[in-house]
Amino acid sequence: MSTRINLSLDQVFDLAHRALTHNGMADDHARAIAEVITQGQRDECHSHGLYRVLVCVRSLRSGKVDPAAQPTLSQPAPSIVKVDAHFGYSLLAFQHGLPRLVEAAHKQGVAALVIRNCFHFSALWPEVEAIAAHGLVGMAMTPSHAWVAPEGGNRGVFGTNPLAFAWPRAGQEPFVFDFATSAIARGDIELHARQEKAIPLGWGLDADGVPTTDARAALDGAMQTFGGHKGSALAAMIELLAGALIGDLTSAESLTFDAGAGATPCHGELLLAFDPQRFGADDFEQGQQRAEQLFHAITGQGARLPSQRRFTARQRSQAEGVWVERSLLRDIEGLLT
């Protein structure tokens, strides 16, 4: 018998939604989270797909997350939108803040969305893609927990601190990248540990600060940054912009706040939106042509654009459904009993 089973995208959403609501998540939060989990599974981002249902339920059971918190919105300046998640998950807060962010960016040319006091587990590409769908250039960044050692160090200071960017393209998928400033997303190491697979050197250090291929040892020790000192500097920038600047927790403070509960990291998020038409004005069309020339210069020599594999997986999943490990399905179904 195959170790995997095929599910439609509707079945993925329904399973995630039922597991969340069964464990006490309010319906509006559960729908926002299940939608993004479905997107992750659809695009074959397995570390941010159905696996995250287990993480969300564990966080709910920790007692840290408010499962029914209603976000509140304010706009302290014409180009700054703030949403307080009140210690709920971030995705409903993002849904509340997105329309105001879009409106502000179109009016001002550039705008920021600040989400505070939120638990955040998801990839950032769904959020920057949602910004790009309005014809805006989008950026997003968050800290997490202090799992990542600075280059030259051996103890966690930074979070995985992802950075995402989306550039809208007429009539086709946007140019998108989303990457952790750690060598790999923590969820990928967790999946390797779950499947008892070795990890490559360069992903993590054991508790003694020694590079390791043991996934569980890396989870107990420290992760490493990508690109050495360059990734380390970008991680520090994100701590400053999406932590200190917006008045929310750094990754070290978030880990302290968790106090061993094992919940999803609690912190803030910073999103930026730029209106190409306001920036480009009379030169907007020429700017778009320059962008397309750049993309063609990349793909014309056989290289691929970031997220191209994900977009290909998206088309395949929409036509054929997705394949999910039976062991993962059993674990999720166990949350419904």
C-alpha positions in Angstrom: 0.0 0.0 0.0 1.2 3.5 -0.9 2.5 5.6 2.0 0.7 8.6 0.5 -3.0 9.4 -0.3 -4.4 11.9 -2.8 -6.7 14.7 -1.5 -8.5 17.5 -3.3 -7.7 21.0 -2.2 -11.2 21.2 -0.8 -10.5 18.2 1.3 -7.2 19.7 2.6 -9.1 22.9 3.6 -11.9 20.9 5.3 -9.5 18.7 7.2 -7.5 21.7 8.5 -10.6 23.7 9.3 -12.2 20.8 11.2 -9.1 20.0 13.2 -8.7 23.6 14.2 -12.3 24.3 15.2 -12.5 20.9 17.0 -9.6 22.0 19.2 -11.2 25.4 20.1 -10.2 27.8 17.3 -12.9 30.3 16.4 -14.3 29.8 12.9 -13.0 33.1 11.4 -9.4 32.3 12.6 -9.8 28.7 11.5 -10.8 29.7 8.0 -8.0 32.2 7.6 -5.4 29.6 8.8 -6.9 26.7 6.8 -6.8 28.8 3.7 -3.1 29.5 4.0 -2.3 25.9 5.0 -4.2 24.8 1.8 -2.1 27.2 -0.2 1.1 25.7 1.3 0.0 22.1 0.5 -1.1 23.1 -2.9 2.3 24.7 -3.8 4.1 21.6 -2.3 5.6 23.7 0.5 5.2 20.8 2.8 6.8 22.4 5.9 4.0 25.0 5.7 1.1 22.8 4.5 -1.0 20.3 6.5 1.9 19.6 8.9 1.2 23.0 10.4 -2.1 21.8 11.7 -0.2 19.9 14.3 1.8 23.0 15.2 -1.3 25.1 15.5 -3.2 22.7 17.7 -0.1 22.3 19.9 0.0 26.0 20.3 -3.7 26.2 21.1 -3.3 23.5 23.7 -0.4 25.4 25.3 -2.8 28.1 26.4 -0.7 30.9 25.0 -2.9 31.7 21.9 -6.2 33.4 22.2 -8.3 31.3 19.8 -11.0 33.9 19.4 -9.1 37.2 19.6 -10.6 39.9 17.4 -8.0 42.2 15.7 -8.3 45.9 16.1 -7.2 48.4 13.5 -5.7 51.9 13.8 -4.0 54.3 11.4 -1.7 56.6 13.3 -0.3 58.2 10.1 -1.6 58.3 6.5 0.9 55.7 5.4 1.0 53.5 8.5 -1.7 51.0 9.3 -1.5 49.1 12.6 -3.4 45.9 13.6 -3.3 44.6 17.1 -3.9 40.8 17.0 -4.4 40.6 20.7 -2.4 37.4 21.0 -4.3 35.6 18.3 -2.9 34.2 15.1 -1.6 36.7 12.6 -3.6 35.7 9.5 -7.0 37.1 10.5 -5.2 40.3 11.5 -3.6 40.4 8.0 -7.0 40.0 6.4 -8.3 42.9 8.5 -5.4 45.2 7.6 -4.9 44.4 3.9 -7.7 46.6 2.5 -6.5 49.6 4.5 -2.9 48.9 3.4 -3.9 48.8 -0.2 -5.9 52.0 0.1 -3.0 53.8 1.8 -0.4 52.6 -0.7 -2.5 53.8 -3.7 -3.0 57.2 -2.0 0.5 57.8 -0.6 2.6 55.7 -3.0 4.1 53.7 -0.2 2.5 52.3 3.0 3.3 50.0 5.9 1.1 47.5 7.7 2.3 46.7 11.3 0.8 43.6 12.9 1.5 43.4 16.7 1.0 40.8 19.4 0.5 38.0 17.0 1.4 34.3 16.8 2.8 33.7 13.3 3.6 30.3 11.8 3.0 30.7 8.0 5.1 31.4 5.0 5.1 35.0 3.9 4.6 34.5 0.2 0.8 34.2 0.5 0.8 37.7 2.1 3.1 39.4 -0.5 1.2 37.7 -3.3 -2.0 39.1 -1.9 -0.4 42.6 -2.0 0.8 42.0 -5.5 -2.7 41.0 -6.6 -3.7 44.7 -6.1 -0.9 45.8 -8.5 1.4 46.7 -5.6 5.0 45.7 -4.9 5.0 43.9 -1.5 7.5 43.1 1.1 7.1 41.3 4.4 9.3 40.2 7.3 9.1 38.8 10.8 11.3 37.6 13.7 10.5 34.3 15.4 12.2 32.5 18.2 15.9 32.8 19.0 16.9 29.5 17.4 19.5 30.8 15.0 23.2 31.5 16.0 24.9 34.5 14.5 27.8 33.8 12.1 30.8 32.9 14.3 28.5 32.2 17.3 27.1 29.0 18.7 23.9 30.0 20.6 20.6 31.2 19.3 20.1 35.0 19.0 18.1 35.4 15.8 14.9 33.8 14.6 14.6 32.2 11.2 13.6 35.7 10.3 12.0 35.3 6.8 12.0 38.0 4.2 9.5 38.0 1.3 9.1 40.2 -1.8 6.5 40.2 -4.7 6.6 42.2 -7.9 3.3 42.2 -9.8 3.4 41.2 -13.5 0.5 41.9 -15.9 -1.2 38.7 -17.1 1.1 36.3 -15.2 2.3 35.2 -11.8 4.2 37.8 -9.9 7.9 37.6 -9.3 8.1 36.3 -5.7 10.7 35.2 -3.3 10.3 34.2 0.3 13.2 32.8 2.3 14.4 32.4 5.8 17.6 34.2 6.7 18.5 30.9 8.4 20.1 28.2 6.2 16.7 26.5 6.0 13.2 26.9 7.5 12.9 25.3 11.0 9.9 23.4 9.7 12.1 21.6 7.3 14.4 20.5 10.1 11.3 19.4 12.1 10.2 17.3 9.1 13.6 15.7 8.8 13.5 14.8 12.5 9.9 13.5 12.1 11.1 11.2 9.2 14.4 10.4 10.9 16.4 11.8 8.0 19.8 13.4 8.2 20.2 17.1 7.5 23.0 18.6 5.4 26.0 20.2 7.2 25.5 23.9 7.4 21.9 23.7 8.6 22.6 23.5 12.3 24.8 23.1 15.4 24.4 20.6 18.3 24.2 21.7 21.9 28.0 22.0 22.0 28.1 24.3 19.0 29.5 21.6 16.7 28.1 21.3 13.1 25.7 18.4 12.9 23.7 16.2 10.4 21.4 15.0 13.2 18.1 16.9 12.8 17.0 16.5 16.5 20.5 17.6 17.7 20.1 20.7 15.6 16.6 21.4 17.0 18.1 21.1 20.5 21.2 23.2 19.6 21.1 26.1 17.2 20.4 26.7 13.5 22.8 28.5 11.2 22.3 31.5 9.0 22.5 31.3 5.2 25.4 33.0 3.5 27.5 33.4 6.6 27.9 37.0 7.8 25.5 38.2 5.1 22.5 36.2 6.3 23.5 37.1 9.9 23.3 40.8 9.0 19.9 40.4 7.3 18.6 38.6 10.3 19.7 41.4 12.5 18.0 43.9 10.2 14.7 42.0 10.5 15.0 41.9 14.3 15.3 45.7 14.2 12.6 46.5 11.6 10.0 43.9 12.6 10.8 44.0 16.3 12.4 47.1 17.8 11.0 49.6 15.2 7.4 48.5 15.5 7.5 48.1 19.3 7.2 44.4 19.5 9.3 41.4 20.7 12.7 40.4 19.3 13.2 36.7 18.7 15.0 36.4 22.1 12.1 38.0 23.9 9.6 35.9 22.0 11.4 32.7 23.2 11.4 34.0 26.7 7.7 34.8 26.4 7.0 31.2 25.3 8.5 30.0 28.6 8.9 26.4 27.4 5.2 26.1 26.2 6.3 25.1 22.7 3.8 27.4 21.0 4.2 29.1 17.7 6.4 32.2 18.1 4.7 35.4 19.3 6.0 38.7 17.9 5.2 41.3 15.3 5.2 41.6 11.5 6.1 44.4 9.1 4.7 44.6 5.6 5.4 47.2 3.0 3.5 48.1 -0.1 4.7 50.3 -3.0 2.5 51.6 -5.8 4.5 51.3 -9.1 2.2 53.8 -10.9 2.7 56.4 -8.2 6.5 55.9 -8.3 6.8 55.6 -12.0 4.2 58.2 -13.0 4.8 59.0 -16.7 7.6 56.4 -16.8 5.5 53.6 -15.4 5.2 51.6 -18.6 8.9 52.0 -19.3 9.6 50.7 -15.8 7.4 47.7 -16.4 9.3 47.0 -19.6 12.6 47.2 -17.8 11.4 44.7 -15.2 10.3 42.2 -17.9 13.6 42.6 -19.7 15.4 41.7 -16.5 13.2 38.6 -16.0 13.9 37.6 -19.6 17.6 38.0 -19.1 17.4 35.5 -16.3 15.1 32.9 -17.9 16.6 33.4 -21.4 19.8 31.7 -20.3 18.1 28.7 -18.7 17.8 29.9 -15.2 14.5 30.0 -13.4 12.8 32.7 -11.5 12.2 32.3 -7.7 8.9 30.5 -7.0 8.7 29.0 -10.5 8.7 25.4 -9.1 6.0 26.5 -6.7 3.8 27.9 -9.4 4.3 24.7 -11.5 3.3 22.7 -8.4 0.2 25.0 -8.0 -1.0 24.2 -11.5 -0.5 20.5 -11.0 -2.3 20.4 -7.6 -5.2 22.4 -8.9 -5.6 19.8 -11.7 -4.7 16.6 -9.8 -5.0 17.3 -6.1 -2.2 16.8 -3.6 -0.4 13.8 -2.1 -0.2 13.6 1.7 1.7 11.1 3.8 -0.7 8.7 5.5 1.2 9.0 8.8 0.6 12.8 8.8 -3.1 12.3 8.0 -3.4 9.8 10.9 -1.8 12.3 13.3 -4.2 15.1 12.1 -7.3 12.8 12.3 -6.2 11.9 15.8 -6.8 15.6 16.7 -10.5 15.1 15.9 -11.1 12.4 18.5 
